[in-house]
Amino acid sequence: MSSVRIIGAGVAGLVAATQLVAAGASVEIIERADGVGEASCAWCAGGMLAPWCEGESAEKSIVTDGQLALDWWPRHFAGTEQHGTLVLAPARDSGEIARFARRTTDYQWQDGEQIGRLEPDLAGRFESGLFFAREAHLDPRAALRHLYDSLQSAGVRFAFGVDAQPGDALSGVDYVLDCRGFAARPRLTDLRGVRGEMLIVRTHEIKLSRPIRLLHPRIPLYVVPRADGLFLIGATMIESEHRGQVTVRSAIELMNAAFTLHPCFGEAEIVEMRADVRPAYPDNLPRVTQEGQLISLNGLYRHGFLMSPTLAMAATRLVEPAPR
Ligand SMILES: Cc1cc2nc3c(=O)[nH]c(=O)nc-3n(C[C@H](O)[C@H](O)[C@H](O)COP(=O)(O)OP(=O)(O)OC[C@H]3O[C@@H](n4cnc5c(N)ncnc54)[C@H](O)[C@@H]3O)c2cc1C
């Protein structure tokens, strides 16, 4: 049985820990924040498990490997909701739907009536759309808390408030997994940051069952329903490593998208605005890299929840190779 120290309790670290424990490894986790949560980029995420939709702009490996997440998350987090994704566009941008359809697979075209059957509160508002029935979504914060609780119950030790450096963390264990996200950039020098901003609003005037992607030639955005009338509106994609606060321009664009989806979002209460930096390699693909005892899981870009299971399985194969 290998002993593994994981640095970083974001989505990469917690999913890897879950997978390693299942393979029989002894695991401990070091996190520089005081708990699982706000310090990680994962706290900002929409929680969409949308491999086919992502195929619009991502490499084929995201579409194929990302499908693993649709099996992994429901087995490890009962709150995973598998109601698909609906892709829509305002009438003036309807050409965007045909363009999206040409670049993706695994969808059915929907007319206005079918859209109304899927989402009754959107009835009569859109003439056509695409339905990706096999996609799913989850609440990232609830999912991370759940993994944390399960790992604690499985005997994994957590050290919070410790700012660890991978090189210094090697003693006393067989492997160290560096899951620090963008904070690993000083060591992983080809990592870059892609800023993402999001809003959370609350309204009980509309109900949605699934993430809605609203296409636009410049700023495609999405609205993801959560419990208690909450909706996450996301997300900007800006080539910047500045974490900072949400800008006025981005807030206006995000709110406009929600208002275009349904005017009742105009009366919604703004609960939260947040920005973070997605860790990305130049090809926007995640990687597992190894230097002796040190293994890095990084570059999850906009696919933290979608691709963590794939990275965790690859790391587990390095740490606990299957018996011959
Ligand atoms: C607005 C937005 C929306 C997104 N939506 C989605 C989505 O819908 N679906 C999806 O799959 N992905 C989405 N993502 C992407 C996803 O959030 C990221 O890919 C993911 O969070 C990266 O995971 P990570 O574990 O590598 O890094 P993080 O989540 O940032 O976790 C890294 C952890 O390491 C800790 N750490 C850092 N340095 C140290 C140190 N020295 N010692 C100890 N601990 C340390 C940090 O405190 C943090 O907890 C979105 C991102 C953004 C910004």
The ligand as a MOL file (V3000), in Angstrom:
LIG
                    3D

  0  0  0     0  0            999 V3000
M  V30 BEGIN CTAB
M  V30 COUNTS 53 58 0 0 0
M  V30 BEGIN ATOM
M  V30 1 C -16.1600 30.9780 -13.3030 0
M  V30 2 C -15.6910 29.5530 -13.4790 0
M  V30 3 C -16.6020 28.5800 -13.8990 0
M  V30 4 C -16.1880 27.2320 -14.0750 0
M  V30 5 N -17.1220 26.2900 -14.4310 0
M  V30 6 C -16.7400 24.9860 -14.5570 0
M  V30 7 C -17.6990 23.9830 -14.8990 0
M  V30 8 O -18.8940 24.2630 -15.0820 0
M  V30 9 N -17.2880 22.6750 -15.0220 0
M  V30 10 C -15.9900 22.3260 -14.8120 0
M  V30 11 O -15.6690 21.1280 -14.9360 0
M  V30 12 N -15.0460 23.2600 -14.4710 0
M  V30 13 C -15.3930 24.5890 -14.3530 0
M  V30 14 N -14.4710 25.5410 -14.0180 0
M  V30 15 C -13.0570 25.1600 -13.9000 0
M  V30 16 C -12.6860 24.6000 -12.5390 0
M  V30 17 O -13.1670 25.4280 -11.5030 0
M  V30 18 C -11.1420 24.5100 -12.4490 0
M  V30 19 O -10.6580 23.7970 -13.5620 0
M  V30 20 C -10.7460 23.7530 -11.1870 0
M  V30 21 O -11.2290 24.4000 -10.0560 0
M  V30 22 C -9.2310 23.5830 -11.0750 0
M  V30 23 O -9.0650 22.6600 -10.0290 0
M  V30 24 P -7.7290 22.4960 -9.1840 0
M  V30 25 O -8.0350 21.5190 -8.1090 0
M  V30 26 O -6.5950 22.2590 -10.1190 0
M  V30 27 O -7.4730 23.9460 -8.5430 0
M  V30 28 P -8.2830 24.6470 -7.3710 0
M  V30 29 O -9.7370 24.3260 -7.4730 0
M  V30 30 O -7.9070 26.0900 -7.3990 0
M  V30 31 O -7.6940 23.9830 -6.0340 0
M  V30 32 C -6.3540 24.1800 -5.6380 0
M  V30 33 C -6.2860 24.0880 -4.1130 0
M  V30 34 O -4.9040 24.0770 -3.7100 0
M  V30 35 C -4.7460 24.9040 -2.5860 0
M  V30 36 N -3.3450 25.3540 -2.5320 0
M  V30 37 C -2.7230 26.2010 -3.3960 0
M  V30 38 N -1.4320 26.3530 -3.0220 0
M  V30 39 C -1.2420 25.5980 -1.9090 0
M  V30 40 C -0.1080 25.3720 -1.0590 0
M  V30 41 N 1.0990 25.9380 -1.2840 0
M  V30 42 N -0.2640 24.5270 0.0080 0
M  V30 43 C -1.4720 23.9400 0.2700 0
M  V30 44 N -2.5800 24.1490 -0.5160 0
M  V30 45 C -2.4660 24.9620 -1.5850 0
M  V30 46 C -5.7350 26.0500 -2.8300 0
M  V30 47 O -6.0330 26.7580 -1.6370 0
M  V30 48 C -6.9290 25.2860 -3.4100 0
M  V30 49 O -7.8040 24.8440 -2.3890 0
M  V30 50 C -14.8360 26.8800 -13.8390 0
M  V30 51 C -13.9310 27.8630 -13.4090 0
M  V30 52 C -14.3450 29.1870 -13.2260 0
M  V30 53 C -13.3540 30.2150 -12.7410 0
M  V30 END ATOM
M  V30 BEGIN BOND
M  V30 1 1 1 2
M  V30 2 1 2 3
M  V30 3 2 2 52
M  V30 4 2 3 4
M  V30 5 1 4 5
M  V30 6 1 4 50
M  V30 7 2 5 6
M  V30 8 1 6 7
M  V30 9 1 6 13
M  V30 10 2 7 8
M  V30 11 1 7 9
M  V30 12 1 9 10
M  V30 13 2 10 11
M  V30 14 1 10 12
M  V30 15 2 12 13
M  V30 16 1 13 14
M  V30 17 1 14 15
M  V30 18 1 14 50
M  V30 19 1 15 16
M  V30 20 1 16 17
M  V30 21 1 16 18
M  V30 22 1 18 19
M  V30 23 1 18 20
M  V30 24 1 20 21
M  V30 25 1 20 22
M  V30 26 1 22 23
M  V30 27 1 23 24
M  V30 28 2 24 25
M  V30 29 1 24 26
M  V30 30 1 24 27
M  V30 31 1 27 28
M  V30 32 2 28 29
M  V30 33 1 28 30
M  V30 34 1 28 31
M  V30 35 1 31 32
M  V30 36 1 32 33
M  V30 37 1 33 34
M  V30 38 1 33 48
M  V30 39 1 34 35
M  V30 40 1 35 36
M  V30 41 1 35 46
M  V30 42 1 36 37
M  V30 43 1 36 45
M  V30 44 2 37 38
M  V30 45 1 38 39
M  V30 46 1 39 40
M  V30 47 2 39 45
M  V30 48 1 40 41
M  V30 49 2 40 42
M  V30 50 1 42 43
M  V30 51 2 43 44
M  V30 52 1 44 45
M  V30 53 1 46 47
M  V30 54 1 46 48
M  V30 55 1 48 49
M  V30 56 2 50 51
M  V30 57 1 51 52
M  V30 58 1 52 53
M  V30 END BOND
M  V30 END CTAB
M  END
